Amino acid sequence: MSFAGVLLAPGAAYMAYIRDMRVYRLRDGRMEERTRDDAVLDGGASDAAVSPDVLTLLTQQASAATRALGCEAAVEMKTQVERTEPGDIFLVCSGGIWGALPEHRITGILAARHELRLAASLLMDCAHEHGEPGQVTCLLARVGDI
């Protein structure tokens, strides 16, 4: 089982993932992988600017989501919470995207396309063009002005 998800709340993002799924964030034209093992603080906030109320809300909602997934106790899901900024774009993707496309190509597609549905379609098409025959997962979300 592989899983990655991002739950957005005002000013914060809660990320959870296992196995080969990844979460990236595009901010100010820079793409950063947010699911690196050295960036993870399991169950904690990686940015002190996240308010305690938002952190509590996100933790409760994420707990409900992981229960709905039926995650077994043996599965170690990694989690983290971080502050967001308006305009941040989060990409949740499988190895079919990050394994097939260089990061600069992913960044270029996301930076050049305001319409996220089009950007997701292009990312998937490019992965297939680069010989990724397996399943390709690509989800995008943009943080709005709050």
Short mmCIF file of the C-alpha atoms (twelve columns), coordinates in Angstrom:
data_MODEL
# 
_entry.id   MODEL 
# 
loop_
_atom_site.group_PDB 
_atom_site.id 
_atom_site.type_symbol 
_atom_site.label_atom_id 
_atom_site.label_alt_id 
_atom_site.label_comp_id 
_atom_site.label_asym_id 
_atom_site.label_seq_id 
_atom_site.Cartn_x 
_atom_site.Cartn_y 
_atom_site.Cartn_z 
_atom_site.pdbx_PDB_model_num 
ATOM 1   C CA . MET A 1   0.000   0.000  0.000   1 
ATOM 2   C CA . SER A 2   1.256   3.465  -0.919  1 
ATOM 3   C CA . PHE A 3   -0.391  6.701  0.129   1 
ATOM 4   C CA . ALA A 4   0.261   10.421 0.298   1 
ATOM 5   C CA . GLY A 5   -2.117  13.203 1.110   1 
ATOM 6   C CA . VAL A 6   -2.209  16.873 1.972   1 
ATOM 7   C CA . LEU A 7   -4.913  18.394 4.137   1 
ATOM 8   C CA . LEU A 8   -5.047  22.180 3.849   1 
ATOM 9   C CA . ALA A 9   -6.363  24.498 6.557   1 
ATOM 10  C CA . PRO A 10  -6.009  28.267 6.927   1 
ATOM 11  C CA . GLY A 11  -2.269  28.907 6.974   1 
ATOM 12  C CA . ALA A 12  -1.167  25.279 7.314   1 
ATOM 13  C CA . ALA A 13  -0.768  21.982 5.498   1 
ATOM 14  C CA . TYR A 14  -0.812  18.539 7.106   1 
ATOM 15  C CA . MET A 15  1.033   15.911 5.073   1 
ATOM 16  C CA . ALA A 16  0.927   12.165 5.544   1 
ATOM 17  C CA . TYR A 17  2.647   9.536  3.416   1 
ATOM 18  C CA . ILE A 18  3.960   6.010  3.213   1 
ATOM 19  C CA . ARG A 19  6.207   4.182  0.787   1 
ATOM 20  C CA . ASP A 20  6.953   5.651  -2.636  1 
ATOM 21  C CA . MET A 21  4.432   8.488  -2.756  1 
ATOM 22  C CA . ARG A 22  5.839   11.999 -2.470  1 
ATOM 23  C CA . VAL A 23  4.617   15.503 -1.746  1 
ATOM 24  C CA . TYR A 24  6.281   18.527 -3.339  1 
ATOM 25  C CA . ARG A 25  5.631   22.218 -2.763  1 
ATOM 26  C CA . LEU A 26  6.156   24.922 -5.389  1 
ATOM 27  C CA . ARG A 27  6.699   28.314 -3.767  1 
ATOM 28  C CA . ASP A 28  8.059   31.392 -5.535  1 
ATOM 29  C CA . GLY A 29  9.175   29.273 -8.496  1 
ATOM 30  C CA . ARG A 30  11.132  26.784 -6.349  1 
ATOM 31  C CA . MET A 31  10.121  23.151 -6.066  1 
ATOM 32  C CA . GLU A 32  10.888  21.394 -2.782  1 
ATOM 33  C CA . GLU A 33  10.228  17.805 -1.817  1 
ATOM 34  C CA . ARG A 34  8.338   17.937 1.471   1 
ATOM 35  C CA . THR A 35  8.391   14.203 2.208   1 
ATOM 36  C CA . ARG A 36  12.103  13.723 2.768   1 
ATOM 37  C CA . ASP A 37  12.886  11.618 5.819   1 
ATOM 38  C CA . ASP A 38  15.222  14.290 7.202   1 
ATOM 39  C CA . ALA A 39  12.437  16.908 7.004   1 
ATOM 40  C CA . VAL A 40  9.885   14.897 8.935   1 
ATOM 41  C CA . LEU A 41  8.822   15.498 12.503  1 
ATOM 42  C CA . ASP A 42  6.303   12.714 13.044  1 
ATOM 43  C CA . GLY A 43  3.117   14.091 14.513  1 
ATOM 44  C CA . GLY A 44  4.654   17.511 15.079  1 
ATOM 45  C CA . ALA A 45  4.810   20.900 13.443  1 
ATOM 46  C CA . SER A 46  7.845   21.647 11.336  1 
ATOM 47  C CA . ASP A 47  7.079   25.361 11.533  1 
ATOM 48  C CA . ALA A 48  6.265   27.093 14.804  1 
ATOM 49  C CA . ALA A 49  4.094   29.635 12.935  1 
ATOM 50  C CA . VAL A 50  1.230   27.098 12.711  1 
ATOM 51  C CA . SER A 51  -1.327  28.040 15.345  1 
ATOM 52  C CA . PRO A 52  -2.181  25.451 18.016  1 
ATOM 53  C CA . ASP A 53  -5.886  25.582 17.033  1 
ATOM 54  C CA . VAL A 54  -5.121  24.848 13.383  1 
ATOM 55  C CA . LEU A 55  -2.685  22.111 14.389  1 
ATOM 56  C CA . THR A 56  -5.349  20.457 16.567  1 
ATOM 57  C CA . LEU A 57  -7.959  20.684 13.792  1 
ATOM 58  C CA . LEU A 58  -5.596  19.235 11.204  1 
ATOM 59  C CA . THR A 59  -4.520  16.401 13.489  1 
ATOM 60  C CA . GLN A 60  -8.139  15.444 14.207  1 
ATOM 61  C CA . GLN A 61  -9.123  15.527 10.525  1 
ATOM 62  C CA . ALA A 62  -6.030  13.589 9.451   1 
ATOM 63  C CA . SER A 63  -6.658  10.953 12.108  1 
ATOM 64  C CA . ALA A 64  -10.156 10.431 10.737  1 
ATOM 65  C CA . ALA A 65  -8.782  10.149 7.189   1 
ATOM 66  C CA . THR A 66  -6.171  7.535  8.112   1 
ATOM 67  C CA . ARG A 67  -8.782  5.502  9.993   1 
ATOM 68  C CA . ALA A 68  -10.955 5.609  6.863   1 
ATOM 69  C CA . LEU A 69  -8.030  4.244  4.853   1 
ATOM 70  C CA . GLY A 70  -7.890  1.267  7.194   1 
ATOM 71  C CA . CYS A 71  -4.154  1.598  7.803   1 
ATOM 72  C CA . GLU A 72  -2.795  -1.380 9.631   1 
ATOM 73  C CA . ALA A 73  -0.823  -0.896 12.826  1 
ATOM 74  C CA . ALA A 74  2.250   -2.332 11.072  1 
ATOM 75  C CA . VAL A 75  2.203   0.494  8.520   1 
ATOM 76  C CA . GLU A 76  4.251   3.452  9.684   1 
ATOM 77  C CA . MET A 77  2.718   6.579  8.213   1 
ATOM 78  C CA . LYS A 78  4.958   9.639  8.370   1 
ATOM 79  C CA . THR A 79  3.364   12.998 9.041   1 
ATOM 80  C CA . GLN A 80  4.287   16.631 9.267   1 
ATOM 81  C CA . VAL A 81  2.618   20.014 9.473   1 
ATOM 82  C CA . GLU A 82  3.962   23.208 7.974   1 
ATOM 83  C CA . ARG A 83  2.965   26.793 7.388   1 
ATOM 84  C CA . THR A 84  1.595   27.683 3.953   1 
ATOM 85  C CA . GLU A 85  1.586   30.882 1.939   1 
ATOM 86  C CA . PRO A 86  -0.973  32.044 -0.623  1 
ATOM 87  C CA . GLY A 87  -0.002  30.702 -4.034  1 
ATOM 88  C CA . ASP A 88  1.802   27.591 -2.751  1 
ATOM 89  C CA . ILE A 89  1.140   24.618 -5.011  1 
ATOM 90  C CA . PHE A 90  1.244   21.123 -3.539  1 
ATOM 91  C CA . LEU A 91  1.901   18.140 -5.798  1 
ATOM 92  C CA . VAL A 92  1.130   14.638 -4.545  1 
ATOM 93  C CA . CYS A 93  2.587   12.072 -6.919  1 
ATOM 94  C CA . SER A 94  3.700   8.512  -7.394  1 
ATOM 95  C CA . GLY A 95  7.043   7.278  -8.652  1 
ATOM 96  C CA . GLY A 96  5.529   7.341  -12.124 1 
ATOM 97  C CA . ILE A 97  5.938   11.141 -12.009 1 
ATOM 98  C CA . TRP A 98  9.012   11.773 -9.850  1 
ATOM 99  C CA . GLY A 99  10.852  8.754  -11.234 1 
ATOM 100 C CA . ALA A 100 10.183  9.548  -14.886 1 
ATOM 101 C CA . LEU A 101 10.506  13.343 -14.992 1 
ATOM 102 C CA . PRO A 102 13.405  15.522 -13.906 1 
ATOM 103 C CA . GLU A 103 12.472  17.996 -11.187 1 
ATOM 104 C CA . HIS A 104 13.163  21.000 -13.441 1 
ATOM 105 C CA . ARG A 105 10.590  19.669 -15.933 1 
ATOM 106 C CA . ILE A 106 7.954   19.291 -13.218 1 
ATOM 107 C CA . THR A 107 8.739   22.792 -11.938 1 
ATOM 108 C CA . GLY A 108 8.500   24.270 -15.428 1 
ATOM 109 C CA . ILE A 109 5.108   22.714 -16.089 1 
ATOM 110 C CA . LEU A 110 3.691   23.876 -12.753 1 
ATOM 111 C CA . ALA A 111 5.128   27.382 -13.039 1 
ATOM 112 C CA . ALA A 112 3.853   27.887 -16.587 1 
ATOM 113 C CA . ARG A 113 0.272   26.664 -16.076 1 
ATOM 114 C CA . HIS A 114 -2.215  28.524 -13.915 1 
ATOM 115 C CA . GLU A 115 -4.895  25.900 -14.564 1 
ATOM 116 C CA . LEU A 116 -3.942  22.981 -12.304 1 
ATOM 117 C CA . ARG A 117 -6.094  20.502 -14.212 1 
ATOM 118 C CA . LEU A 118 -4.052  21.207 -17.360 1 
ATOM 119 C CA . ALA A 119 -0.760  20.999 -15.434 1 
ATOM 120 C CA . ALA A 120 -1.734  17.600 -13.984 1 
ATOM 121 C CA . SER A 121 -2.687  16.307 -17.421 1 
ATOM 122 C CA . LEU A 122 0.624   17.494 -18.891 1 
ATOM 123 C CA . LEU A 123 2.621   15.893 -16.080 1 
ATOM 124 C CA . MET A 124 0.878   12.581 -16.653 1 
ATOM 125 C CA . ASP A 125 1.335   12.801 -20.442 1 
ATOM 126 C CA . CYS A 126 5.042   13.582 -20.025 1 
ATOM 127 C CA . ALA A 127 5.506   10.632 -17.658 1 
ATOM 128 C CA . HIS A 128 3.911   8.304  -20.218 1 
ATOM 129 C CA . GLU A 129 6.062   9.814  -23.005 1 
ATOM 130 C CA . HIS A 130 9.179   9.109  -20.924 1 
ATOM 131 C CA . GLY A 131 8.301   5.436  -20.869 1 
ATOM 132 C CA . GLU A 132 6.474   5.155  -17.557 1 
ATOM 133 C CA . PRO A 133 4.106   2.282  -18.364 1 
ATOM 134 C CA . GLY A 134 2.745   1.807  -14.850 1 
ATOM 135 C CA . GLN A 135 0.126   3.711  -12.987 1 
ATOM 136 C CA . VAL A 136 0.816   7.407  -12.667 1 
ATOM 137 C CA . THR A 137 -0.728  9.387  -9.821  1 
ATOM 138 C CA . CYS A 138 -0.741  13.169 -9.832  1 
ATOM 139 C CA . LEU A 139 -2.823  15.473 -7.609  1 
ATOM 140 C CA . LEU A 140 -2.410  19.242 -7.374  1 
ATOM 141 C CA . ALA A 141 -3.769  21.877 -4.976  1 
ATOM 142 C CA . ARG A 142 -3.082  25.609 -4.732  1 
ATOM 143 C CA . VAL A 143 -3.326  27.588 -1.503  1 
ATOM 144 C CA . GLY A 144 -5.638  30.563 -2.020  1 
ATOM 145 C CA . ASP A 145 -5.705  33.963 -0.383  1 
ATOM 146 C CA . ILE A 146 -7.207  33.645 3.071   1 
# 
